[in-house]
Amino acid sequence: MKGKDIFDEKKLDKAKELSKQGYTEAELAKKLNVSIGTLNEWKNTYPELMKIIEENNEYYEDKVEQALIKRALGYEYEETEIVASKDGKTSRVKKIKKEVPPDTNAIIFWLKSRNPKKWRNYKTNFN
C-alpha cells in the first residue's frame, strides 16, 4: 500500500469536511488523492467513514427533495426594496410579496419518480 493510501484521522476529518459540503464519492476520492476503489475499501473497513458519507448523502438528498417539492407546488416569498425619496434625503423599506408558480417540469419529475407505473411515458406488459 502506498503511503498516500493509508487511512488516518487527518483523512477522516478531511472526508467529513468535504462530505458536509456535498462532495460526491468520486470527488471525495479525488480530493483525498486515492482511487474510488480505495475509498470503497476504506468505507468497508472503517464504519465511521461509511457513516459520515451516508449521513451527508441523506442530508443533501432531503434538501434537494424539499427544493423539488417547493418548485412543484409553487411558493411565495417576500422581496425587500429600499426606496429613496425624490430629494434623496430619506428612504423607506418597501416589502413586496412575490409568487413563483408551480413548475411543470418539477411536477412531472416528481410524479414519474414517485409512481413510475402510473406516470411513465410508456406502458410495458410483462407476462
C-alpha positions in Angstrom: 0.0 0.0 0.0 1.3 3.4 -0.9 1.8 6.0 1.8 -1.0 8.2 0.5 -3.5 5.3 0.6 -3.2 5.0 4.4 -6.4 6.0 6.2 -5.9 8.1 9.3 -7.6 10.7 11.5 -6.5 13.5 9.1 -8.1 11.8 6.1 -11.3 11.1 8.2 -11.5 14.8 9.2 -11.0 15.9 5.6 -13.6 13.4 4.3 -16.0 14.7 7.0 -15.5 18.3 5.9 -15.8 17.5 2.2 -18.8 15.3 2.6 -20.6 18.0 4.6 -20.0 20.3 1.6 -21.9 17.9 -0.7 -19.0 16.3 -2.5 -19.8 13.0 -4.3 -17.8 9.9 -3.5 -15.8 10.3 -6.8 -15.0 13.9 -5.8 -14.1 12.8 -2.2 -11.7 10.2 -3.6 -10.0 12.7 -5.9 -9.7 15.3 -3.0 -8.2 12.6 -0.8 -5.8 11.6 -3.6 -7.0 8.0 -3.7 -8.9 5.9 -6.2 -12.6 5.3 -5.9 -11.7 1.6 -5.2 -9.5 2.7 -2.3 -12.3 4.9 -0.9 -14.7 1.9 -1.2 -12.2 -0.3 0.7 -12.0 2.4 3.4 -15.8 2.6 3.7 -15.9 -1.2 4.2 -13.0 -1.2 6.7 -13.8 2.0 8.7 -17.5 2.2 9.7 -17.1 5.8 10.8 -16.2 6.9 7.3 -19.2 5.0 5.9 -21.5 6.6 8.4 -20.3 10.1 7.6 -20.8 9.6 3.9 -24.2 8.1 4.3 -25.5 10.8 6.7 -24.3 13.6 4.4 -25.8 11.9 1.3 -29.1 11.6 3.1 -28.9 15.2 4.2 -28.4 16.5 0.7 -31.0 14.2 -0.8 -33.5 15.5 1.7 -32.6 19.1 0.9 -32.9 18.5 -2.9 -36.2 16.7 -2.4 -37.6 19.6 -0.4 -36.5 22.1 -3.1 -38.1 19.9 -5.8 -41.4 19.8 -3.8 -41.3 23.6 -3.3 -40.8 24.1 -7.1 -43.5 21.6 -8.0 -46.1 23.2 -5.7 -45.0 26.8 -6.2 -44.3 29.2 -3.3 -44.4 32.8 -2.2 -41.6 34.9 -0.9 -41.1 38.5 0.2 -38.7 40.8 -1.6 -37.3 43.9 0.2 -36.6 47.1 -1.7 -35.2 50.3 -0.4 -36.9 53.3 -1.9 -35.3 56.7 -1.7 -37.4 59.9 -1.6 -37.3 62.3 -4.6 -34.8 64.6 -2.8 -32.6 61.6 -1.8 -32.5 62.6 1.9 -34.8 59.9 3.2 -35.6 56.3 2.3 -38.0 53.6 3.3 -38.2 49.9 3.0 -40.8 48.5 0.7 -41.8 44.9 1.0 -43.2 43.1 -2.0 -44.8 39.7 -1.9 -43.9 37.7 -5.0 -45.2 34.3 -6.2 -43.3 31.6 -8.0 -45.9 29.4 -9.8 -45.7 25.6 -9.8 -43.1 24.3 -12.2 -44.5 21.8 -14.7 -41.1 20.0 -15.1 -40.7 19.6 -11.4 -44.3 18.2 -11.2 -43.6 15.7 -14.0 -40.3 14.7 -12.5 -41.8 14.2 -9.0 -44.8 12.2 -10.3 -42.6 9.9 -12.5 -40.1 9.4 -9.7 -42.7 8.6 -7.0 -45.1 6.5 -9.0 -43.4 5.4 -12.3 -46.0 2.7 -13.0 -48.7 5.3 -13.2 -46.8 8.3 -14.7 -44.1 7.0 -17.0 -44.4 7.8 -20.8 -44.8 4.2 -21.9 -46.6 1.2 -20.7 -45.0 -2.3 -20.5 -46.8 -5.5 -20.5 -44.8 -8.2 -18.7 -46.4 -11.7 -18.5 
